Amino acid sequence: MSYDVEKIRSQFPVLALHDKDPKPFAFLDSTATTQKPEFVIDAMDNFYRKHYSSIKRGVYTMAAQTTDAYESARKKAAKFINAKRESEIIFTRGTTASINLAAWSYGRKFLKPGDEIVISALEHHANIVSWQLIAEERGAKIKVIPVADDGDLILEKIPELVVPGKTKIVAFTQISNTIGTENPVKEIIQTIRHIDPSIKILIDAAQSAPHKKIDVQDLDCDFLAFSGHKMYGPTGIGVLYGKYEILESMPPLEGGGEMIDQVTFEKTTFALPPERFEAGTPPIAEVIGLGAAIDWINQVGIEAMYQHEQEILKYAEEKLREIPGLHILGNPKHRGSLLSFTLDSAHPHDAATLLDEDGIAVRSGHHCAQTVMQRFCVPATIRASFGAYTQKWEIDRLVEGLLRVNRIFSL
Ligand code: 7TS
């Protein structure tokens, strides 16, 4: 069956509402966060209106039902990335919190002075700063896989950078949020495993989970992090996947309710994963919303969404390349559904402000990836990014808007 983007778009209240505006809203910022389908909003609304209670704390029927709903979302998340066990799914606040949890919990116990952590030159700050903080505390060192001008990582450097016995963690993104580069994750993991199978590998899947089928067993990563709000779900919820035996070896990061086994004033023993890492009353509605978002993605079909987004990307790239003085960052072998670019005529913030006057939403700035800006010698970029609901007329509006920016700034 062909992909019916209009039907899909009509399921998103914000988009359906503003499609009626005199200047229909072109939402080209899905890399920052996606809009939410009615299905997800209804799931959360129903929970608050009809079933609201806490989880794991009460014996009354509604609390038991809510606990089931919460745990069923964990099952959905496990299936979504093909985890071996549901207990390998830890609910967090989002990708940032997931990476920090892995860095602090694993790093505090296992990193020693002189150890090395390898990241890539395409990382979001979440996958740089978290490692810098733990590296500083433990006396470890950070090394970086460089990126070529086309936006692809220079994979030949990996055997130089990853040193058996020294490198303890390699953390890198599956899809760059700035250039859009899709890294050959499986190939990179195999290279690292070949060098030293004991190295722990974390994949930042914030930009891939909404677009690509992920199979953590096939990839053979140790950790994988993603956010609900970038995959049609709510804010305030994300996942840290970890291989169970690794999670079991890690100490808790936060202490509090429901993460314990036995507490006395002298000593506390801890619950098994995932509870060990979910202290306090969790964001229950958000977990239910994430479960609904996964159901929604499965209904639409992630491969069909990806194909649609790639078609939009191709269309956008062709159209943008025709605009005088516009420069697209990188030309990687495989690109996710986003384009970062600069204009000779205007600073990205000025361009984005003028685009906003036309009802076109893009992100401008460094996209929380200052090191990518430094590498490509630009202070900032304009970024247009696409999702399951993006239509070609939005790209046409972007092109018209950018031509207007060119006209205004060359006056
Ligand atoms: N990793 C990558 C690759 C990201 O793109 C982002 C967010 C994060 C981690 C952090 O995710 P969070 O949900 O914890 O914030 N990226 C963006 C962006 O590109 N524009 O706004 C947020």
Boltz pocket constraint, residues with backbone or C-beta under 6 A from the ligand:
constraints:
  - pocket:
      binder: B
      contacts: [[A, 31], [A, 32], [A, 33], [A, 93], [A, 94], [A, 95], [A, 96], [A, 97], [A, 124], [A, 126], [A, 127], [A, 173], [A, 175], [A, 176], [A, 177], [A, 204], [A, 206], [A, 207], [A, 227], [A, 363], [A, 367], [A, 368]]
      max_distance: 6.0
